Amino acid sequence: MSKGPRVLYVDYSLGFGGAVKSLALTLRELPAVEKFILTSQDPEIVETWFPHLRVSSFRRFINYRTAGLVEARIHQSSLRFAALKIIATADAVVTARNFVRLVWFLRRHRIDIVHLNNGFLPPEVLIAARIAAVPCVVHLRDFQKDARSLTSASAREAAWIITVSDAVAASLEDTPVARLPITTIHDPVDLDEIQFAARSKDRIRKECGLTDDDIAVGIFGRVIPWKGQLEFVRAIVLAMELDSRIRGVIVGNESDGDPGYFRQVRAKIEKSNFPERFILAGYRKNVEEYYSAMDIVVHASITPEPFGMVVPEAMAAGCAVIASDAGGPREVIEQGIDGVLVPPGEIDALSSAILRVASDKSLRLRMAAAGKLQARTRFGIATSAAKISEIYAAILSQPRQ
């Protein structure tokens, strides 16, 4: 007997990040849903984050990075044009194949709802769902900078839009999809896992070579240009000149980004006066344990972050948080109460904030306590899952078109 609505979740991301993590966490709290997953993730990620679920591969030879790589690496215009034409032709073939497969899948498994985890991608899923008369939930995790990409067809093929922040919802204004139901649901935080990880604080600090007197200032996430690791290094070096206790910790790797940027970050550290004060932890499955070992967590994105899961995760772990004053973090942090907001990309402002929070223990502890309470109140997994369940129920209560 069916447990509830049969939902197909389509994850089209290539590198591990907040989209995969938030989906996996939410699925834990949707027991009444029969879950089917199509994903482009590697088997290791699938095994870690979607155990015991029905998962099918949706990998493609052509993906959303291919054209960008061609344009970056082929400089001769005629060769680049030819390569892009070949890509476009191959993409059309792959899209047609996937479309047929998807229509079959939706009908074979009697899917009630399709939940796109990465916005309006890939397009063949929207078309297949329309042909099969299955309503689509579109989970928008980024700003819609180009309104032209959201056509009336996009609005026709979606039943509901979930945005990860009010800032993302605002980017939909004056687009055809603005007339659809739009609900903001912040990405959830695994509060239990973070609380459990707190007992590892001393062990992780010891592994990192941190003493009780050191002030550990960490930055977490994919090492890619817009995440601001280079700006973090420049700012913290300035702070280190005035406070010898400060240590910089970078947790993450380049994931699906260009490894050249990480090389720039390493070079900047090596050329500084304090290379021995940095810890490059790389990608860590036990990232919650690393949060517990930090005194301060910095979110340094130089462009507005759609949400920034690092911010509520660090707050839940009891860290003082300094974040870029734009996008999602602005909705999470109350300035001076449970964190500090600084203008994106401003090195001096970020350095001053690090120095001020590091030098004032009472301020650091007060913000950490307020942030922990805020995170536990607003960002639990059950809260997010309950809102999504309400959306499913609202969609299924309507007659199919």
Summary of the structure (lengths in Angstrom):
residues: 401
radius of gyration: 22.1
end to end distance: 25.7
largest distance: 66.4
contacts: 1330
relative contact order: 0.12
helix: 49%
strand: 17%
